[in-house]
């Protein structure tokens, strides 16, 4: 389906490496550690992904994937709130200094719910690409995932991920 997303404020850590790798896991720990110390509600873990090559992302080795991991917030933190939270949990060993607050806007997006293992996401992505082609749309931003199930979930029947791709008209892309 087509959706539109306006500004989103989130706690964010950026990095490089395969999903589930040590860099990725460290970023997730840092996000949740700071969010808990801030004592504010936050949305599900999200990731925006890209590669810095001309090849399609799924043809690039996963250790070369780049990402921003996010925990969406209902509002921007109060002045100094994140810094105080980082100081409070610095002794945890989590990489809390990597956590930043960012606001981003994606605008118009093609979005689909993927049910099943991450290894099958390429099937949903292909269906999304077919939809984009049929509606004369092209990518206009980073591939975005919203993890509705726990990242450690191993039962494919319980795995749910929203896949989102910002788009624009192919006519305006030329």
HELIX and SHEET records of a PDB file:
HELIX    1   1 UNK A   22  UNK A   38  1                                  17    
HELIX    2   2 UNK A   57  UNK A   59  5                                   3    
HELIX    3   3 UNK A   62  UNK A   64  5                                   3    
HELIX    4   4 UNK A   81  UNK A   89  1                                   9    
HELIX    5   5 UNK A   90  UNK A   92  5                                   3    
HELIX    6   6 UNK A   96  UNK A   98  5                                   3    
HELIX    7   7 UNK A  118  UNK A  120  5                                   3    
HELIX    8   8 UNK A  121  UNK A  134  1                                  14    
HELIX    9   9 UNK A  156  UNK A  158  5                                   3    
HELIX   10  10 UNK A  170  UNK A  173  5                                   4    
SHEET    1   A 8 UNK A   2  UNK A   5  0                                        
SHEET    2   A 8 UNK A 107  UNK A 115 -1                                        
SHEET    3   A 8 UNK A 160  UNK A 169 -1                                        
SHEET    4   A 8 UNK A 137  UNK A 147 -1                                        
SHEET    5   A 8 UNK A  42  UNK A  50 -1                                        
SHEET    6   A 8 UNK A  66  UNK A  73 -1                                        
SHEET    7   A 8 UNK A   8  UNK A  16 -1                                        
SHEET    8   A 8 UNK A 100  UNK A 104 -1                                        
END                                                                             
